[in-house]
Amino acid sequence: MERSPLKNQPWRGVVRQLRPSDLPRFREHLLRLDAESRHDRFNGVTNDAYLSAYAERCFHDGTTVIGYVEDDKVLGAAELHERPDLPEPTGEIAFSVEREIQHRGIGSALFERLIMNARGLGYEKLRVTTHPGNLAMKALARKFDAHLSFENLETVGEIDLGKPAVPELRPRRSGPVRASHW
Ligand SMILES: CC(C)(COP(=O)(O)OP(=O)(O)OC[C@H]1O[C@@H](n2cnc3c(N)ncnc32)[C@H](O)[C@@H]1OP(=O)(O)O)[C@@H](O)C(=O)NCCC(=O)NCCS
Protein backbone atom coordinates (compact mmCIF):
# COMPACT_ATOMS: atom_id res chain seq x y z
CA MET A 1 0.00 0.00 0.00
CA GLU A 2 1.18 3.54 -0.77
CA ARG A 3 1.94 5.40 2.45
CA SER A 4 0.32 8.79 2.88
CA PRO A 5 2.78 11.73 2.80
CA LEU A 6 0.81 13.08 5.80
CA LYS A 7 1.57 9.92 7.79
CA ASN A 8 3.67 11.56 10.50
CA GLN A 9 1.86 14.87 10.67
CA PRO A 10 -0.36 15.58 13.68
CA TRP A 11 -4.08 15.70 13.00
CA ARG A 12 -5.91 18.99 13.00
CA GLY A 13 -9.37 17.53 13.43
CA VAL A 14 -11.51 16.04 16.19
CA VAL A 15 -13.23 12.71 16.71
CA ARG A 16 -16.84 13.22 17.75
CA GLN A 17 -20.31 11.79 17.38
CA LEU A 18 -22.08 13.29 14.38
CA ARG A 19 -25.16 15.42 14.95
CA PRO A 20 -28.34 15.23 12.86
CA SER A 21 -27.22 18.38 11.03
CA ASP A 22 -24.00 16.58 9.98
CA LEU A 23 -25.88 14.43 7.45
CA PRO A 24 -24.66 16.45 4.40
CA ARG A 25 -21.07 16.25 5.70
CA PHE A 26 -21.34 12.48 6.19
CA ARG A 27 -22.85 12.05 2.71
CA GLU A 28 -20.05 14.15 1.15
CA HIS A 29 -17.47 12.02 2.97
CA LEU A 30 -18.90 8.80 1.54
CA LEU A 31 -19.07 10.35 -1.94
CA ARG A 32 -15.40 11.43 -1.74
CA LEU A 33 -14.20 7.85 -1.07
CA ASP A 34 -12.08 6.60 -3.96
CA ALA A 35 -13.13 3.51 -5.91
CA GLU A 36 -10.99 1.06 -3.92
CA SER A 37 -12.08 2.39 -0.52
CA ARG A 38 -15.72 2.33 -1.65
CA HIS A 39 -15.29 -1.24 -2.79
CA ASP A 40 -13.62 -2.22 0.51
CA ARG A 41 -16.25 -0.44 2.56
CA PHE A 42 -19.38 -1.50 0.68
CA ASN A 43 -18.25 -4.84 -0.70
CA GLY A 44 -18.59 -3.84 -4.31
CA VAL A 45 -21.54 -1.43 -4.41
CA THR A 46 -20.04 1.92 -5.38
CA ASN A 47 -22.50 4.21 -7.15
CA ASP A 48 -23.26 7.70 -5.84
CA ALA A 49 -27.03 7.22 -5.63
CA TYR A 50 -26.59 4.19 -3.39
CA LEU A 51 -24.13 6.03 -1.10
CA SER A 52 -26.41 9.08 -0.79
CA ALA A 53 -29.39 6.91 0.11
CA TYR A 54 -27.22 4.94 2.54
CA ALA A 55 -26.11 8.13 4.37
CA GLU A 56 -29.72 9.24 4.61
CA ARG A 57 -30.77 5.85 6.02
CA CYS A 58 -28.06 5.89 8.70
CA PHE A 59 -29.29 9.23 9.98
CA HIS A 60 -32.90 8.07 10.13
CA ASP A 61 -32.66 4.54 11.53
CA GLY A 62 -30.82 5.25 14.79
CA THR A 63 -27.32 4.32 13.58
CA THR A 64 -24.59 5.90 15.70
CA VAL A 65 -22.06 7.65 13.46
CA ILE A 66 -18.74 8.87 14.86
CA GLY A 67 -16.78 11.21 12.63
CA TYR A 68 -13.27 12.49 12.22
CA VAL A 69 -14.01 16.15 11.47
CA GLU A 70 -11.44 18.59 10.11
CA ASP A 71 -12.19 22.10 8.79
CA ASP A 72 -15.91 21.38 9.04
CA LYS A 73 -15.55 18.31 6.79
CA VAL A 74 -16.09 14.71 7.81
CA LEU A 75 -12.98 12.89 6.55
CA GLY A 76 -13.49 9.61 8.38
CA ALA A 77 -16.43 7.79 9.94
CA ALA A 78 -17.29 4.78 12.07
CA GLU A 79 -20.83 3.44 12.12
CA LEU A 80 -22.60 1.35 14.73
CA HIS A 81 -25.74 -0.39 13.47
CA GLU A 82 -27.95 -2.50 15.68
CA ARG A 83 -28.38 -6.20 14.83
CA PRO A 84 -31.63 -6.99 16.66
CA ASP A 85 -31.77 -10.36 14.86
CA LEU A 86 -28.83 -11.69 16.92
CA PRO A 87 -29.40 -13.14 20.39
CA GLU A 88 -26.93 -11.00 22.35
CA PRO A 89 -27.11 -7.18 22.10
CA THR A 90 -24.87 -6.86 19.05
CA GLY A 91 -23.68 -3.92 16.97
CA GLU A 92 -22.48 -4.21 13.38
CA ILE A 93 -19.66 -1.74 12.84
CA ALA A 94 -18.06 -0.27 9.72
CA PHE A 95 -15.29 2.23 9.00
CA SER A 96 -14.26 4.62 6.27
CA VAL A 97 -11.22 6.90 6.28
CA GLU A 98 -10.43 8.95 3.17
CA ARG A 99 -7.32 7.70 1.41
CA GLU A 100 -5.16 10.84 1.91
CA ILE A 101 -5.39 10.44 5.68
CA GLN A 102 -5.34 6.64 6.03
CA HIS A 103 -2.62 4.98 8.09
CA ARG A 104 -2.35 7.89 10.55
CA GLY A 105 -4.18 6.27 13.46
CA ILE A 106 -7.57 7.83 12.64
CA GLY A 107 -9.26 4.44 12.11
CA SER A 108 -7.97 3.41 15.55
CA ALA A 109 -9.22 6.60 17.20
CA LEU A 110 -12.67 6.11 15.62
CA PHE A 111 -12.69 2.49 16.80
CA GLU A 112 -11.85 3.48 20.38
CA ARG A 113 -14.63 6.07 20.44
CA LEU A 114 -17.08 3.63 18.86
CA ILE A 115 -16.39 1.04 21.56
CA MET A 116 -17.09 3.67 24.21
CA ASN A 117 -20.45 4.50 22.59
CA ALA A 118 -21.28 0.81 22.11
CA ARG A 119 -20.67 0.12 25.81
CA GLY A 120 -22.83 3.12 26.69
CA LEU A 121 -25.64 1.63 24.61
CA GLY A 122 -25.31 -1.73 26.36
CA TYR A 123 -23.96 -3.74 23.42
CA GLU A 124 -22.15 -6.91 24.46
CA LYS A 125 -20.73 -7.83 21.09
CA LEU A 126 -19.49 -6.02 17.99
CA ARG A 127 -19.21 -7.55 14.53
CA VAL A 128 -17.33 -6.26 11.54
CA THR A 129 -17.50 -7.86 8.12
CA THR A 130 -15.12 -7.37 5.23
CA HIS A 131 -13.62 -9.22 2.30
CA PRO A 132 -10.67 -11.49 3.14
CA GLY A 133 -8.22 -9.33 1.13
CA ASN A 134 -8.86 -6.19 3.21
CA LEU A 135 -5.58 -6.20 5.14
CA ALA A 136 -6.11 -2.74 6.65
CA MET A 137 -9.49 -3.63 8.17
CA LYS A 138 -8.21 -6.99 9.38
CA ALA A 139 -5.21 -5.27 11.06
CA LEU A 140 -7.51 -2.67 12.61
CA ALA A 141 -9.90 -5.33 13.93
CA ARG A 142 -7.03 -7.42 15.37
CA LYS A 143 -5.72 -4.34 17.15
CA PHE A 144 -9.00 -4.27 19.09
CA ASP A 145 -8.82 -7.99 19.91
CA ALA A 146 -11.38 -9.11 17.35
CA HIS A 147 -11.63 -12.83 16.82
CA LEU A 148 -11.51 -13.26 13.03
CA SER A 149 -13.26 -16.11 11.21
CA PHE A 150 -14.36 -16.87 7.68
CA GLU A 151 -18.12 -17.01 6.97
CA ASN A 152 -19.89 -17.09 3.58
CA LEU A 153 -16.78 -15.91 1.68
CA GLU A 154 -16.31 -13.00 4.10
CA THR A 155 -14.03 -12.32 7.04
CA VAL A 156 -16.04 -11.67 10.18
CA GLY A 157 -14.43 -10.06 13.21
CA GLU A 158 -16.15 -10.38 16.58
CA ILE A 159 -15.32 -8.35 19.66
CA ASP A 160 -16.65 -9.34 23.03
CA LEU A 161 -17.46 -6.29 25.13
CA GLY A 162 -18.78 -8.27 28.10
CA LYS A 163 -21.82 -7.43 30.17
CA PRO A 164 -22.51 -3.77 30.96
CA ALA A 165 -20.97 -2.76 34.29
CA VAL A 166 -23.48 -2.48 37.11
CA PRO A 167 -22.93 0.79 38.96
CA GLU A 168 -22.22 0.50 42.64
CA LEU A 169 -25.27 2.08 44.21
CA ARG A 170 -25.11 3.25 47.78
CA PRO A 171 -28.28 3.83 49.78
CA ARG A 172 -28.91 7.51 50.33
CA ARG A 173 -28.44 8.62 53.88
CA SER A 174 -31.69 9.68 55.46
CA GLY A 175 -31.97 12.49 57.94
CA PRO A 176 -29.95 15.67 58.13
CA VAL A 177 -26.36 15.50 57.04
CA ARG A 178 -24.18 16.58 59.91
CA ALA A 179 -21.32 18.88 59.25
CA SER A 180 -18.04 17.21 59.99
CA HIS A 181 -15.69 18.76 62.52
CA TRP A 182 -12.18 19.46 61.39
C1 LIG B 1 -9.69 0.18 7.21
C2 LIG B 1 -9.46 1.64 7.48
C3 LIG B 1 -10.69 2.22 8.15
C4 LIG B 1 -8.25 1.81 8.42
O1 LIG B 1 -8.15 3.19 8.77
P1 LIG B 1 -6.76 3.85 9.13
O2 LIG B 1 -7.04 5.24 9.60
O3 LIG B 1 -5.83 3.71 8.00
O4 LIG B 1 -6.30 2.93 10.36
P2 LIG B 1 -5.06 3.17 11.35
O5 LIG B 1 -4.10 4.16 10.78
O6 LIG B 1 -5.62 3.44 12.70
O7 LIG B 1 -4.37 1.74 11.32
C5 LIG B 1 -4.85 0.69 12.10
C6 LIG B 1 -3.89 -0.48 12.09
O8 LIG B 1 -3.99 -1.13 10.83
C7 LIG B 1 -2.71 -1.22 10.22
N1 LIG B 1 -2.91 -1.02 8.79
C8 LIG B 1 -3.46 0.05 8.20
N2 LIG B 1 -3.48 -0.13 6.86
C9 LIG B 1 -2.92 -1.34 6.63
C10 LIG B 1 -2.68 -2.10 5.47
N3 LIG B 1 -3.02 -1.65 4.25
N4 LIG B 1 -2.10 -3.31 5.59
C11 LIG B 1 -1.78 -3.80 6.81
N5 LIG B 1 -2.00 -3.13 7.95
C12 LIG B 1 -2.57 -1.92 7.87
C13 LIG B 1 -1.90 -0.11 10.81
O9 LIG B 1 -0.52 -0.41 10.79
C14 LIG B 1 -2.44 0.00 12.22
O10 LIG B 1 -1.80 -0.88 13.11
P3 LIG B 1 -0.72 -0.30 14.16
O11 LIG B 1 -1.38 0.81 14.91
O12 LIG B 1 -0.42 -1.50 15.01
O13 LIG B 1 0.41 0.17 13.31
C15 LIG B 1 -9.13 2.43 6.17
O14 LIG B 1 -8.06 1.78 5.53
C16 LIG B 1 -10.31 2.53 5.21
O15 LIG B 1 -11.18 3.38 5.37
N6 LIG B 1 -10.35 1.65 4.19
C17 LIG B 1 -11.44 1.72 3.19
C18 LIG B 1 -12.78 1.29 3.75
C19 LIG B 1 -12.71 -0.05 4.45
O16 LIG B 1 -11.98 -0.93 4.05
N7 LIG B 1 -13.52 -0.20 5.51
C20 LIG B 1 -13.53 -1.43 6.25
C21 LIG B 1 -14.70 -2.29 5.91
S1 LIG B 1 -15.99 -1.96 7.04
The ligand as a Gaussian input file, in Angstrom:
#p B3LYP/6-31G(d) Opt

LIG

0 1
 C       -9.690000       0.177000       7.213000
 C       -9.462000       1.639000       7.477000
 C      -10.692000       2.222000       8.151000
 C       -8.255000       1.810000       8.423000
 O       -8.153000       3.188000       8.774000
 P       -6.763000       3.854000       9.135000
 O       -7.036000       5.238000       9.597000
 O       -5.832000       3.715000       7.996000
 O       -6.299000       2.932000      10.355000
 P       -5.059000       3.170000      11.353000
 O       -4.104000       4.163000      10.782000
 O       -5.616000       3.437000      12.702000
 O       -4.373000       1.741000      11.318000
 C       -4.847000       0.687000      12.105000
 C       -3.887000      -0.476000      12.089000
 O       -3.990000      -1.132000      10.828000
 C       -2.707000      -1.224000      10.218000
 N       -2.907000      -1.021000       8.786000
 C       -3.465000       0.054000       8.196000
 N       -3.477000      -0.129000       6.858000
 C       -2.920000      -1.339000       6.628000
 C       -2.678000      -2.101000       5.466000
 N       -3.019000      -1.645000       4.255000
 N       -2.101000      -3.315000       5.587000
 C       -1.781000      -3.800000       6.807000
 N       -1.996000      -3.130000       7.950000
 C       -2.568000      -1.918000       7.867000
 C       -1.902000      -0.108000      10.810000
 O       -0.519000      -0.411000      10.786000
 C       -2.443000       0.002000      12.218000
 O       -1.799000      -0.885000      13.107000
 P       -0.720000      -0.302000      14.159000
 O       -1.385000       0.810000      14.906000
 O       -0.420000      -1.500000      15.007000
 O        0.410000       0.174000      13.306000
 C       -9.129000       2.428000       6.169000
 O       -8.060000       1.781000       5.534000
 C      -10.314000       2.529000       5.210000
 O      -11.182000       3.382000       5.368000
 N      -10.354000       1.655000       4.192000
 C      -11.444000       1.721000       3.186000
 C      -12.785000       1.286000       3.747000
 C      -12.715000      -0.046000       4.448000
 O      -11.979000      -0.934000       4.055000
 N      -13.517000      -0.196000       5.506000
 C      -13.527000      -1.430000       6.246000
 C      -14.702000      -2.287000       5.911000
 S      -15.988000      -1.962000       7.045000

